[in-house]
């Protein structure tokens, strides 16, 4: 069964450094999402992306964050200057169509640790 | 603002028991509700998706019901097994958007 893949599984970065988290969505999916889960807290929506532009973003998704689909397969989340509070599990998800009867499919996540 | 709560936060049961996990949401205007399973250090596995017009969905030993007017959903697991041990999350999609708003999760442990 097709799946969403994320790399790396664990990223350790010094505070202030830039980090790029990578995702390969399911190949025929058109809608892409990033969520994060701080340890012990709820999964939170960050951003949704369709047709090469952001369709919705949360308050968390400030100017430090950006997303990109650089080619036909990858979907990336960049954090420009990381802070300690960016430490979390980041999940990528994709959906075939923007309809309610289609679930989002999630990757296994990237654990980001900021030192 | 939509808030999603799950009760209980943790549950430990002997193998073979039937059990019910609860999810409540504050705004009944939802597009759909989805139940997920999350294993430690892993991603989210979709279990059941219920549209706002539906009352329930079934898959194997799992049955999810939705009562939109009261802002509640339940996930029923029949004949629980140790392999069912995981955290179960519910998430709702508000109308006009396709993001998920997640609940707090129920951590389930099924004892052999």
HADDOCK unambig.tbl for C-alpha pairs under 7 A between the chains (distance, minus, plus):
assign (segid A and resid 42 and name CA) (segid B and resid 102 and name CA) 6.45 0.50 0.50
assign (segid A and resid 42 and name CA) (segid B and resid 103 and name CA) 6.55 0.50 0.50
assign (segid A and resid 42 and name CA) (segid B and resid 104 and name CA) 5.44 0.50 0.50
assign (segid A and resid 43 and name CA) (segid B and resid 102 and name CA) 5.89 0.50 0.50
assign (segid A and resid 44 and name CA) (segid B and resid 101 and name CA) 6.99 0.50 0.50
assign (segid A and resid 44 and name CA) (segid B and resid 102 and name CA) 6.96 0.50 0.50
assign (segid A and resid 45 and name CA) (segid B and resid 99 and name CA) 6.63 0.50 0.50
assign (segid A and resid 45 and name CA) (segid B and resid 100 and name CA) 6.71 0.50 0.50
assign (segid A and resid 100 and name CA) (segid B and resid 31 and name CA) 6.53 0.50 0.50
assign (segid A and resid 100 and name CA) (segid B and resid 32 and name CA) 6.42 0.50 0.50
assign (segid A and resid 100 and name CA) (segid B and resid 51 and name CA) 6.82 0.50 0.50
assign (segid A and resid 101 and name CA) (segid B and resid 51 and name CA) 6.66 0.50 0.50
assign (segid A and resid 103 and name CA) (segid B and resid 49 and name CA) 6.84 0.50 0.50
assign (segid A and resid 106 and name CA) (segid B and resid 43 and name CA) 6.28 0.50 0.50
assign (segid A and resid 106 and name CA) (segid B and resid 44 and name CA) 5.68 0.50 0.50
assign (segid A and resid 106 and name CA) (segid B and resid 45 and name CA) 6.96 0.50 0.50
assign (segid A and resid 107 and name CA) (segid B and resid 43 and name CA) 5.53 0.50 0.50
assign (segid A and resid 108 and name CA) (segid B and resid 42 and name CA) 4.96 0.50 0.50
assign (segid A and resid 108 and name CA) (segid B and resid 43 and name CA) 3.68 0.50 0.50
assign (segid A and resid 109 and name CA) (segid B and resid 42 and name CA) 6.82 0.50 0.50
assign (segid A and resid 109 and name CA) (segid B and resid 43 and name CA) 5.68 0.50 0.50
